[in-house]
Amino acid sequence: MRGRVSIAVGVFAAVLLALSVAAAAGAQKEGKAKAAKQDRIDGNIQMIDKNTRTLTVTVRGKTLQRQVIYDDKTKFTFRNKPASLDALKEGRRVIVLGKLNDKAQLMATRIDVRDEK
């Protein structure tokens, strides 16, 4: 009888351990997914100011304009291929990924330049 109780307690402990490990792994994946999610702006460049490293982008399908700030860490692509700051031109469509700051400006981590309007 004692042997069966010991086995049952051991199985119960193993199940609890497996459930706690699975829950921790799920929470870690969820945390990474939330951290990886970035804000996005899709629109056309209205103005470029290379001195202040800002763009003014008119959001596609709206009259709303948003400011985008870029820095040395910002990756530029043209049609999903590596590019440089020179790919930015007024009137071009861009998709910008990054994080909004407290001034509602998007701190760009990636700017993908698309075709003209």
Residue, then its C-alpha position, 0 to 999 in steps of 0.5 A: m500500500r505504501g508503495r502505491v501511495s509513494i508512486a501516486v505522490g511522485v506522479f502528482a509531483a511530476v505533473l505539477l512540475a510539468l504544468s509549471v514549466a509549461a506555464a512559464a514557457g507560455a508566459q515567456k513566449e507571450g512576453k516576447a510577442k508583446a515586446a516585439k510588437q511595434d507601432r506602424i505608420d503607412g503613408n506618403i512623405q510630405m517633408i524631410d528634415k535631415n538636420t533634425r532627422t525627422l519626416t512628416v508622413t501623411v497617413r495613407g487614406k487619411t489627412l492625418q500627419r505624423q512625425v517620424i524620427y530616425d537615427d543611426k540605428t534605423k534600418f532603411t529598405f527600398r522594396n524590402k531590400p537594403a537601402s540608405l537615407d537617400a531613398l527617402k524622397e518627398g511624395r514616396r510611400v513609406i511603411v515605418l515601424g517603431k515605437l511611439n514616444d510621449k509626443a506621439q512621434l514614431m521613433a523609427t527602427r525601420i523605414d521601408v520605402r515603396d513606390e511613388k504614390 
